[in-house]
Amino acid sequence: GQALDTARRGDADVLFVHDQVAEEKFVADGWGVRRYPVMYNDFILVGPKADPAGAKGKDIVEALKKLAAGNANFVSRGDKSGTHAAELRYWKLSGADAAKGSGYKECGCGMGPALNIAASSGAYALADRGTWLNFKNRADLAILVEGDKRLFNQYGVMLVNPAKHPQVKVEAGQKFIDWLVSAEGQGTIAAYKIGGEQLFFPNAVKK
């Protein structure tokens, strides 16, 4: 959300984010020139290994229903990020959106701090796999829900529209975008690993 706002103000040349609905609206409203898909990973639900709410499985919607019913501790980023937007979509699908439970807390913070809070308080949280793989302070947290196709997490890149903001560095911005979706850029993304595990999977559309 903050990245989109920054781009709307003209304080960025290129926007590289992961909230496809918001990205498509950004372009439709004339703020971006064109949206290019770049790569994907997935979201996961993490929580205490003992899983007191019984959320473990492959269905994120059923898991959230159980968290709400059990008033389980849940840390939401609450920051209008792509991850926060996805989390709100899943809550809506669960039908528990208006009654997430007394344990639901918004931190208004980034993914790392949200995971730190979850780790220190034995709470559940939705995370992107890339941040989780790079997160060292896991304490008793473990992956409880993964593999649901609804947890797919697509990233896109856009040049900010120079018709809205003439100061946009069009040539340099487009050069960066072209590299991201090129064979070299896509290969670089695929090669990025932590602990031998690939974080992102390139899927740019061939021109």
CYANA upper distance limits for C-alpha pairs under 8 A (distance plus 0.5 A):
  1 GLY  CA      5 ASP  CA      6.76
  1 GLY  CA     79 ASP  CA      7.83
  1 GLY  CA     80 LYS  CA      5.27
  1 GLY  CA     81 SER  CA      5.48
  1 GLY  CA     82 GLY  CA      7.67
  2 GLN  CA      6 THR  CA      6.57
  2 GLN  CA     80 LYS  CA      7.81
  2 GLN  CA     81 SER  CA      7.74
  3 ALA  CA      7 ALA  CA      6.78
  3 ALA  CA     15 LEU  CA      7.58
  3 ALA  CA     17 VAL  CA      8.12
  4 LEU  CA      8 ARG  CA      6.71
  4 LEU  CA     15 LEU  CA      7.76
  4 LEU  CA     26 PHE  CA      8.34
  5 ASP  CA      9 ARG  CA      6.80
  6 THR  CA     10 GLY  CA      7.08
  6 THR  CA     11 ASP  CA      5.94
  6 THR  CA     12 ALA  CA      6.91
  7 ALA  CA     11 ASP  CA      6.09
  7 ALA  CA     12 ALA  CA      5.52
  7 ALA  CA     13 ASP  CA      7.69
  7 ALA  CA     14 VAL  CA      8.09
  7 ALA  CA     15 LEU  CA      7.22
  7 ALA  CA     31 TRP  CA      8.31
  7 ALA  CA    160 VAL  CA      7.03
  8 ARG  CA     31 TRP  CA      6.79
  8 ARG  CA    160 VAL  CA      8.42
 10 GLY  CA    160 VAL  CA      8.00
 10 GLY  CA    164 LYS  CA      8.35
 10 GLY  CA    165 HIS  CA      6.13
 10 GLY  CA    167 GLN  CA      8.28
 10 GLY  CA    168 VAL  CA      7.80
 12 ALA  CA    160 VAL  CA      7.65
 12 ALA  CA    168 VAL  CA      7.81
 13 ASP  CA    159 LEU  CA      6.63
 13 ASP  CA    160 VAL  CA      5.87
 13 ASP  CA    168 VAL  CA      5.67
 13 ASP  CA    169 LYS  CA      6.45
 13 ASP  CA    170 VAL  CA      7.80
 13 ASP  CA    173 GLY  CA      6.49
 14 VAL  CA    157 VAL  CA      7.57
 14 VAL  CA    158 MET  CA      6.22
 14 VAL  CA    159 LEU  CA      5.14
 14 VAL  CA    160 VAL  CA      6.16
 14 VAL  CA    173 GLY  CA      6.36
 15 LEU  CA    157 VAL  CA      6.04
 15 LEU  CA    158 MET  CA      5.70
 15 LEU  CA    159 LEU  CA      6.91
 15 LEU  CA    160 VAL  CA      7.44
 16 PHE  CA    155 TYR  CA      7.60
 16 PHE  CA    156 GLY  CA      6.28
 16 PHE  CA    157 VAL  CA      4.81
 16 PHE  CA    158 MET  CA      7.08
 17 VAL  CA     23 GLU  CA      8.37
 17 VAL  CA     82 GLY  CA      7.73
 17 VAL  CA    155 TYR  CA      6.10
 17 VAL  CA    156 GLY  CA      6.24
 17 VAL  CA    157 VAL  CA      7.06
 18 HIS  CA     23 GLU  CA      8.41
 18 HIS  CA     82 GLY  CA      5.79
 18 HIS  CA     83 THR  CA      8.35
 18 HIS  CA    153 ASN  CA      7.35
 18 HIS  CA    154 GLN  CA      6.19
 18 HIS  CA    155 TYR  CA      4.73
 18 HIS  CA    156 GLY  CA      6.61
 19 ASP  CA     23 GLU  CA      6.53
 19 ASP  CA     81 SER  CA      8.37
 19 ASP  CA     82 GLY  CA      5.20
 19 ASP  CA     83 THR  CA      8.34
 19 ASP  CA     85 ALA  CA      7.71
 19 ASP  CA     86 ALA  CA      8.23
 19 ASP  CA    154 GLN  CA      7.88
 19 ASP  CA    155 TYR  CA      7.69
 20 GLN  CA     24 GLU  CA      6.54
 20 GLN  CA    154 GLN  CA      7.48
 20 GLN  CA    155 TYR  CA      7.88
 20 GLN  CA    156 GLY  CA      7.68
 21 VAL  CA     25 LYS  CA      6.87
 22 ALA  CA     26 PHE  CA      6.57
 23 GLU  CA     27 VAL  CA      6.96
 23 GLU  CA     35 ARG  CA      7.76
 23 GLU  CA    156 GLY  CA      8.09
 24 GLU  CA     28 ALA  CA      6.58
 24 GLU  CA     35 ARG  CA      7.65
 25 LYS  CA     29 ASP  CA      6.40
 26 PHE  CA     30 GLY  CA      7.10
 26 PHE  CA     31 TRP  CA      5.98
 26 PHE  CA     32 GLY  CA      6.49
 27 VAL  CA     31 TRP  CA      6.00
 27 VAL  CA     32 GLY  CA      4.89
 27 VAL  CA     33 VAL  CA      6.68
 27 VAL  CA     34 ARG  CA      6.79
 27 VAL  CA     35 ARG  CA      7.50
 28 ALA  CA     32 GLY  CA      8.30
 30 GLY  CA    161 ASN  CA      7.42
 30 GLY  CA    164 LYS  CA      8.22
 31 TRP  CA    160 VAL  CA      6.48
 31 TRP  CA    161 ASN  CA      5.80
 31 TRP  CA    164 LYS  CA      7.19
 32 GLY  CA    158 MET  CA      6.44
 32 GLY  CA    159 LEU  CA      6.16
 32 GLY  CA    160 VAL  CA      5.03
 32 GLY  CA    161 ASN  CA      5.21
 33 VAL  CA    158 MET  CA      7.08
 33 VAL  CA    159 LEU  CA      6.14
 33 VAL  CA    160 VAL  CA      6.71
 33 VAL  CA    161 ASN  CA      5.61
 34 ARG  CA    158 MET  CA      6.19
 34 ARG  CA    159 LEU  CA      7.27
 35 ARG  CA    156 GLY  CA      6.79
 35 ARG  CA    157 VAL  CA      6.26
 35 ARG  CA    158 MET  CA      5.36
 35 ARG  CA    159 LEU  CA      8.34
 36 TYR  CA    156 GLY  CA      5.90
 36 TYR  CA    157 VAL  CA      5.78
 36 TYR  CA    158 MET  CA      6.89
 36 TYR  CA    181 VAL  CA      8.35
 36 TYR  CA    204 ALA  CA      7.56
 36 TYR  CA    205 VAL  CA      8.20
 37 PRO  CA    154 GLN  CA      7.82
 37 PRO  CA    155 TYR  CA      6.63
 37 PRO  CA    156 GLY  CA      4.90
 37 PRO  CA    157 VAL  CA      7.07
 37 PRO  CA    203 ASN  CA      7.28
 37 PRO  CA    204 ALA  CA      5.67
 37 PRO  CA    205 VAL  CA      7.30
 38 VAL  CA    154 GLN  CA      8.27
 38 VAL  CA    155 TYR  CA      6.29
 38 VAL  CA    156 GLY  CA      5.87
 38 VAL  CA    157 VAL  CA      7.33
 38 VAL  CA    180 LEU  CA      7.37
 38 VAL  CA    181 VAL  CA      6.59
 38 VAL  CA    186 GLN  CA      8.27
 38 VAL  CA    202 PRO  CA      6.41
 38 VAL  CA    203 ASN  CA      6.10
 38 VAL  CA    204 ALA  CA      5.06
 38 VAL  CA    205 VAL  CA      8.41
 39 MET  CA    154 GLN  CA      6.63
 39 MET  CA    155 TYR  CA      5.92
 39 MET  CA    156 GLY  CA      7.81
 39 MET  CA    189 ILE  CA      8.45
 39 MET  CA    200 PHE  CA      6.71
 39 MET  CA    201 PHE  CA      5.73
 39 MET  CA    202 PRO  CA      4.50
 39 MET  CA    203 ASN  CA      5.43
 39 MET  CA    204 ALA  CA      7.01
 40 TYR  CA    152 PHE  CA      7.72
 40 TYR  CA    153 ASN  CA      5.87
 40 TYR  CA    154 GLN  CA      4.86
 40 TYR  CA    155 TYR  CA      6.22
 40 TYR  CA    200 PHE  CA      6.12
 40 TYR  CA    201 PHE  CA      5.74
 40 TYR  CA    202 PRO  CA      6.96
 40 TYR  CA    203 ASN  CA      7.58
 41 ASN  CA    128 ASP  CA      8.04
 41 ASN  CA    129 ARG  CA      7.32
 41 ASN  CA    130 GLY  CA      7.97
 41 ASN  CA    152 PHE  CA      6.93
 41 ASN  CA    153 ASN  CA      5.73
 41 ASN  CA    154 GLN  CA      7.22
 41 ASN  CA    199 LEU  CA      7.25
 41 ASN  CA    200 PHE  CA      5.66
 41 ASN  CA    201 PHE  CA      6.69
 42 ASP  CA    128 ASP  CA      6.45
 42 ASP  CA    129 ARG  CA      6.38
 42 ASP  CA    151 LEU  CA      5.94
 42 ASP  CA    152 PHE  CA      5.14
 42 ASP  CA    153 ASN  CA      5.19
 42 ASP  CA    154 GLN  CA      8.46
 43 PHE  CA     83 THR  CA      8.45
 43 PHE  CA    126 LEU  CA      7.26
 43 PHE  CA    127 ALA  CA      6.05
 43 PHE  CA    128 ASP  CA      4.82
 43 PHE  CA    129 ARG  CA      6.23
 43 PHE  CA    146 GLU  CA      7.81
 43 PHE  CA    151 LEU  CA      5.48
 43 PHE  CA    152 PHE  CA      7.02
 43 PHE  CA    153 ASN  CA      6.87
 44 ILE  CA    126 LEU  CA      6.28
 44 ILE  CA    127 ALA  CA      5.96
 44 ILE  CA    128 ASP  CA      6.61
 44 ILE  CA    129 ARG  CA      6.80
 44 ILE  CA    143 ILE  CA      7.16
 44 ILE  CA    144 LEU  CA      8.05
 44 ILE  CA    145 VAL  CA      6.28
 44 ILE  CA    146 GLU  CA      5.66
 44 ILE  CA    151 LEU  CA      7.49
 45 LEU  CA     60 ILE  CA      8.03
 45 LEU  CA    124 TYR  CA      7.52
 45 LEU  CA    125 ALA  CA      6.30
 45 LEU  CA    126 LEU  CA      5.09
 45 LEU  CA    127 ALA  CA      6.84
 45 LEU  CA    143 ILE  CA      6.53
 45 LEU  CA    144 LEU  CA      6.20
 45 LEU  CA    145 VAL  CA      5.45
 45 LEU  CA    146 GLU  CA      7.32
 46 VAL  CA    124 TYR  CA      6.07
 46 VAL  CA    125 ALA  CA      5.96
 46 VAL  CA    126 LEU  CA      6.83
 46 VAL  CA    127 ALA  CA      7.70
 46 VAL  CA    141 LEU  CA      6.73
 46 VAL  CA    142 ALA  CA      5.88
 46 VAL  CA    143 ILE  CA      4.92
 46 VAL  CA    144 LEU  CA      5.85
 46 VAL  CA    145 VAL  CA      7.49
 47 GLY  CA     51 ASP  CA      7.10
 47 GLY  CA    118 ALA  CA      7.96
 47 GLY  CA    122 GLY  CA      7.37
 47 GLY  CA    123 ALA  CA      6.23
 47 GLY  CA    124 TYR  CA      4.54
 47 GLY  CA    125 ALA  CA      6.90
 47 GLY  CA    140 ASP  CA      8.34
 47 GLY  CA    141 LEU  CA      5.47
 47 GLY  CA    142 ALA  CA      6.15
 47 GLY  CA    143 ILE  CA      7.17
 47 GLY  CA    144 LEU  CA      7.01
 48 PRO  CA     52 PRO  CA      8.13
 48 PRO  CA    122 GLY  CA      6.08
 48 PRO  CA    123 ALA  CA      7.09
 48 PRO  CA    124 TYR  CA      7.41
 48 PRO  CA    140 ASP  CA      5.99
 48 PRO  CA    141 LEU  CA      5.13
 48 PRO  CA    142 ALA  CA      6.66
 49 LYS  CA    140 ASP  CA      6.50
 49 LYS  CA    141 LEU  CA      6.28
 49 LYS  CA    142 ALA  CA      5.91
 49 LYS  CA    144 LEU  CA      8.33
 51 ASP  CA     55 ALA  CA      7.04
 51 ASP  CA     56 LYS  CA      7.55
 51 ASP  CA    144 LEU  CA      8.35
 53 ALA  CA     66 LYS  CA      6.55
 53 ALA  CA     67 LEU  CA      6.25
 53 ALA  CA     70 GLY  CA      6.53
 53 ALA  CA     72 ALA  CA      6.95
 54 GLY  CA     63 ALA  CA      8.16
 54 GLY  CA     66 LYS  CA      7.40
 55 ALA  CA     62 GLU  CA      7.99
 55 ALA  CA     63 ALA  CA      4.91
 55 ALA  CA     64 LEU  CA      7.81
 55 ALA  CA     66 LYS  CA      6.62
 55 ALA  CA     67 LEU  CA      7.40
 55 ALA  CA    144 LEU  CA      7.33
 55 ALA  CA    145 VAL  CA      7.89
 56 LYS  CA     63 ALA  CA      7.36
 56 LYS  CA    144 LEU  CA      5.04
 56 LYS  CA    145 VAL  CA      5.99
 57 GLY  CA     63 ALA  CA      7.95
 57 GLY  CA    144 LEU  CA      6.90
 57 GLY  CA    145 VAL  CA      5.63
 57 GLY  CA    146 GLU  CA      7.80
 58 LYS  CA    145 VAL  CA      5.74
 58 LYS  CA    146 GLU  CA      6.00
 58 LYS  CA    147 GLY  CA      6.17
 58 LYS  CA    148 ASP  CA      5.85
 59 ASP  CA     63 ALA  CA      6.73
 59 ASP  CA    145 VAL  CA      7.29
 59 ASP  CA    146 GLU  CA      8.28
 59 ASP  CA    148 ASP  CA      6.20
 60 ILE  CA     64 LEU  CA      6.76
 60 ILE  CA     90 TYR  CA      7.62
 60 ILE  CA    145 VAL  CA      6.90
 60 ILE  CA    146 GLU  CA      8.32
 60 ILE  CA    148 ASP  CA      7.19
 60 ILE  CA    150 ARG  CA      8.38
 60 ILE  CA    151 LEU  CA      8.25
 61 VAL  CA     65 LYS  CA      6.88
 61 VAL  CA     90 TYR  CA      6.59
 61 VAL  CA     91 TRP  CA      7.65
 61 VAL  CA     93 LEU  CA      6.93
 61 VAL  CA     94 SER  CA      5.37
 62 GLU  CA     66 LYS  CA      6.91
 62 GLU  CA     94 SER  CA      7.27
 63 ALA  CA     67 LEU  CA      6.85
 63 ALA  CA    145 VAL  CA      8.15
 64 LEU  CA     68 ALA  CA      6.65
 64 LEU  CA     90 TYR  CA      8.25
 64 LEU  CA     91 TRP  CA      7.15
 64 LEU  CA     94 SER  CA      6.95
 64 LEU  CA     96 ALA  CA      8.04
 65 LYS  CA     69 ALA  CA      6.62
 65 LYS  CA     94 SER  CA      6.35
 65 LYS  CA     95 GLY  CA      8.09
 65 LYS  CA     96 ALA  CA      6.66
 66 LYS  CA     70 GLY  CA      6.56
 67 LEU  CA     71 ASN  CA      6.46
 67 LEU  CA     72 ALA  CA      5.50
 67 LEU  CA     73 ASN  CA      8.32
 67 LEU  CA     74 PHE  CA      8.39
 67 LEU  CA    100 LYS  CA      7.99
 67 LEU  CA    101 GLY  CA      7.87
 68 ALA  CA     72 ALA  CA      6.99
 68 ALA  CA     96 ALA  CA      6.97
 68 ALA  CA     99 ALA  CA      7.16
 68 ALA  CA    100 LYS  CA      5.14
 68 ALA  CA    101 GLY  CA      5.19
 69 ALA  CA    100 LYS  CA      8.46
 69 ALA  CA    101 GLY  CA      7.38
 70 GLY  CA    101 GLY  CA      7.75
 71 ASN  CA    100 LYS  CA      7.76
 71 ASN  CA    101 GLY  CA      4.69
 71 ASN  CA    102 SER  CA      5.78
 71 ASN  CA    103 GLY  CA      5.77
 71 ASN  CA    104 TYR  CA      8.07
 72 ALA  CA    101 GLY  CA      7.23
 72 ALA  CA    102 SER  CA      7.95
 72 ALA  CA    103 GLY  CA      5.66
 72 ALA  CA    104 TYR  CA      7.76
 72 ALA  CA    123 ALA  CA      7.84
 72 ALA  CA    124 TYR  CA      8.12
 73 ASN  CA    102 SER  CA      8.16
 73 ASN  CA    103 GLY  CA      4.50
 73 ASN  CA    104 TYR  CA      6.19
 73 ASN  CA    105 LYS  CA      8.08
 73 ASN  CA    122 GLY  CA      7.90
 73 ASN  CA    123 ALA  CA      5.18
 73 ASN  CA    124 TYR  CA      6.64
 74 PHE  CA    103 GLY  CA      6.36
 74 PHE  CA    104 TYR  CA      5.22
 74 PHE  CA    105 LYS  CA      6.63
 74 PHE  CA    118 ALA  CA      7.91
 74 PHE  CA    123 ALA  CA      5.63
 74 PHE  CA    124 TYR  CA      5.08
 74 PHE  CA    125 ALA  CA      6.17
 75 VAL  CA    104 TYR  CA      6.74
 75 VAL  CA    105 LYS  CA      5.67
 75 VAL  CA    106 GLU  CA      6.45
 75 VAL  CA    107 CYS  CA      7.39
 75 VAL  CA    114 ALA  CA      6.86
 75 VAL  CA    115 LEU  CA      8.41
 75 VAL  CA    117 ILE  CA      7.76
 75 VAL  CA    118 ALA  CA      6.63
 75 VAL  CA    123 ALA  CA      6.97
 75 VAL  CA    124 TYR  CA      6.74
 75 VAL  CA    125 ALA  CA      5.74
 76 SER  CA     84 HIS  CA      7.53
 76 SER  CA     87 GLU  CA      8.42
 76 SER  CA    104 TYR  CA      7.81
 76 SER  CA    105 LYS  CA      6.50
 76 SER  CA    106 GLU  CA      5.13
 76 SER  CA    107 CYS  CA      6.76
 76 SER  CA    108 GLY  CA      8.28
 76 SER  CA    114 ALA  CA      7.55
 76 SER  CA    125 ALA  CA      6.94
 76 SER  CA    126 LEU  CA      7.89
 77 ARG  CA     81 SER  CA      8.33
 77 ARG  CA     83 THR  CA      8.29
 77 ARG  CA     84 HIS  CA      6.38
 77 ARG  CA    106 GLU  CA      6.22
 77 ARG  CA    107 CYS  CA      5.92
 77 ARG  CA    108 GLY  CA      5.78
 77 ARG  CA    109 CYS  CA      5.85
 77 ARG  CA    110 GLY  CA      6.74
 77 ARG  CA    111 MET  CA      7.18
 77 ARG  CA    114 ALA  CA      6.54
 78 GLY  CA     84 HIS  CA      6.48
 78 GLY  CA    106 GLU  CA      5.44
 78 GLY  CA    107 CYS  CA      6.50
 78 GLY  CA    108 GLY  CA      5.11
 78 GLY  CA    109 CYS  CA      7.43
 79 ASP  CA     84 HIS  CA      6.97
 79 ASP  CA    107 CYS  CA      8.35
 79 ASP  CA    108 GLY  CA      5.21
 79 ASP  CA    109 CYS  CA      6.55
 79 ASP  CA    110 GLY  CA      7.85
 80 LYS  CA     84 HIS  CA      6.04
 80 LYS  CA     85 ALA  CA      6.65
 81 SER  CA     85 ALA  CA      6.65
 82 GLY  CA     86 ALA  CA      6.73
 83 THR  CA     87 GLU  CA      6.66
 83 THR  CA    126 LEU  CA      8.06
 83 THR  CA    127 ALA  CA      7.50
 83 THR  CA    128 ASP  CA      7.60
 84 HIS  CA     88 LEU  CA      6.76
 85 ALA  CA     89 ARG  CA      6.88
 86 ALA  CA     90 TYR  CA      6.88
 87 GLU  CA     91 TRP  CA      6.81
 87 GLU  CA    126 LEU  CA      7.22
 88 LEU  CA     92 LYS  CA      6.66
 88 LEU  CA     97 ASP  CA      8.14
 89 ARG  CA     93 LEU  CA      6.78
 90 TYR  CA     94 SER  CA      6.70
 91 TRP  CA     95 GLY  CA      7.08
 91 TRP  CA     96 ALA  CA      6.49
 91 TRP  CA     97 ASP  CA      5.33
 91 TRP  CA    100 LYS  CA      8.32
 92 LYS  CA     96 ALA  CA      7.16
 92 LYS  CA     97 ASP  CA      5.46
 93 LEU  CA     97 ASP  CA      8.41
 96 ALA  CA    100 LYS  CA      6.15
100 LYS  CA    104 TYR  CA      6.63
107 CYS  CA    114 ALA  CA      7.24
109 CYS  CA    113 PRO  CA      6.75
109 CYS  CA    114 ALA  CA      6.81
110 GLY  CA    114 ALA  CA      6.69
111 MET  CA    115 LEU  CA      6.68
111 MET  CA    127 ALA  CA      7.35
111 MET  CA    131 THR  CA      7.59
112 GLY  CA    116 ASN  CA      6.73
112 GLY  CA    131 THR  CA      7.60
112 GLY  CA    135 PHE  CA      7.63
113 PRO  CA    117 ILE  CA      6.76
114 ALA  CA    118 ALA  CA      6.75
114 ALA  CA    125 ALA  CA      8.13
115 LEU  CA    119 ALA  CA      6.45
115 LEU  CA    125 ALA  CA      7.51
115 LEU  CA    127 ALA  CA      8.37
115 LEU  CA    138 ARG  CA      8.26
116 ASN  CA    120 SER  CA      6.66
116 ASN  CA    137 ASN  CA      7.20
116 ASN  CA    138 ARG  CA      8.11
117 ILE  CA    121 SER  CA      6.54
117 ILE  CA    123 ALA  CA      8.21
118 ALA  CA    122 GLY  CA      6.07
118 ALA  CA    123 ALA  CA      4.96
118 ALA  CA    124 TYR  CA      6.63
118 ALA  CA    125 ALA  CA      7.12
118 ALA  CA    141 LEU  CA      8.37
119 ALA  CA    123 ALA  CA      7.20
119 ALA  CA    137 ASN  CA      7.63
119 ALA  CA    138 ARG  CA      6.27
119 ALA  CA    139 ALA  CA      6.07
119 ALA  CA    140 ASP  CA      7.07
119 ALA  CA    141 LEU  CA      6.53
120 SER  CA    139 ALA  CA      7.82
122 GLY  CA    140 ASP  CA      7.69
122 GLY  CA    141 LEU  CA      7.83
127 ALA  CA    131 THR  CA      7.57
127 ALA  CA    132 TRP  CA      7.14
128 ASP  CA    132 TRP  CA      6.95
128 ASP  CA    153 ASN  CA      8.39
129 ARG  CA    133 LEU  CA      6.58
129 ARG  CA    199 LEU  CA      7.55
130 GLY  CA    134 ASN  CA      6.96
130 GLY  CA    199 LEU  CA      5.56
130 GLY  CA    200 PHE  CA      7.81
131 THR  CA    135 PHE  CA      6.50
133 LEU  CA    194 ILE  CA      7.27
133 LEU  CA    199 LEU  CA      8.21
134 ASN  CA    194 ILE  CA      7.37
138 ARG  CA    142 ALA  CA      8.13
146 GLU  CA    151 LEU  CA      7.93
147 GLY  CA    151 LEU  CA      7.63
148 ASP  CA    152 PHE  CA      8.26
157 VAL  CA    177 ILE  CA      7.40
158 MET  CA    177 ILE  CA      8.02
159 LEU  CA    170 VAL  CA      7.90
159 LEU  CA    173 GLY  CA      6.84
159 LEU  CA    174 GLN  CA      7.13
159 LEU  CA    177 ILE  CA      8.24
160 VAL  CA    165 HIS  CA      8.20
160 VAL  CA    168 VAL  CA      7.33
161 ASN  CA    165 HIS  CA      6.92
161 ASN  CA    168 VAL  CA      7.91
162 PRO  CA    166 PRO  CA      5.10
162 PRO  CA    167 GLN  CA      7.36
162 PRO  CA    168 VAL  CA      5.94
162 PRO  CA    170 VAL  CA      7.63
169 LYS  CA    173 GLY  CA      6.34
170 VAL  CA    174 GLN  CA      6.42
171 GLU  CA    175 LYS  CA      6.58
172 ALA  CA    176 PHE  CA      6.85
173 GLY  CA    177 ILE  CA      6.88
174 GLN  CA    178 ASP  CA      6.46
175 LYS  CA    179 TRP  CA      6.73
176 PHE  CA    180 LEU  CA      6.80
177 ILE  CA    181 VAL  CA      6.99
178 ASP  CA    182 SER  CA      6.50
179 TRP  CA    183 ALA  CA      8.48
179 TRP  CA    184 GLU  CA      7.47
179 TRP  CA    185 GLY  CA      5.75
180 LEU  CA    184 GLU  CA      8.23
180 LEU  CA    185 GLY  CA      4.94
180 LEU  CA    186 GLN  CA      6.69
181 VAL  CA    185 GLY  CA      6.44
181 VAL  CA    186 GLN  CA      6.46
181 VAL  CA    204 ALA  CA      5.90
181 VAL  CA    205 VAL  CA      8.15
182 SER  CA    186 GLN  CA      6.51
183 ALA  CA    187 GLY  CA      6.45
184 GLU  CA    188 THR  CA      6.68
185 GLY  CA    189 ILE  CA      6.83
186 GLN  CA    190 ALA  CA      6.77
186 GLN  CA    202 PRO  CA      5.91
186 GLN  CA    203 ASN  CA      8.23
186 GLN  CA    204 ALA  CA      8.02
187 GLY  CA    191 ALA  CA      6.65
187 GLY  CA    202 PRO  CA      8.16
188 THR  CA    192 TYR  CA      7.00
189 ILE  CA    200 PHE  CA      6.92
189 ILE  CA    201 PHE  CA      7.51
189 ILE  CA    202 PRO  CA      6.87
190 ALA  CA    198 GLN  CA      7.29
190 ALA  CA    199 LEU  CA      8.35
190 ALA  CA    200 PHE  CA      6.78
190 ALA  CA    201 PHE  CA      6.19
190 ALA  CA    202 PRO  CA      6.66
191 ALA  CA    198 GLN  CA      7.59
192 TYR  CA    198 GLN  CA      6.63
192 TYR  CA    199 LEU  CA      7.07
192 TYR  CA    200 PHE  CA      7.93
193 LYS  CA    197 GLU  CA      5.60
193 LYS  CA    198 GLN  CA      4.91
193 LYS  CA    199 LEU  CA      6.28
194 ILE  CA    198 GLN  CA      7.19
194 ILE  CA    199 LEU  CA      7.65
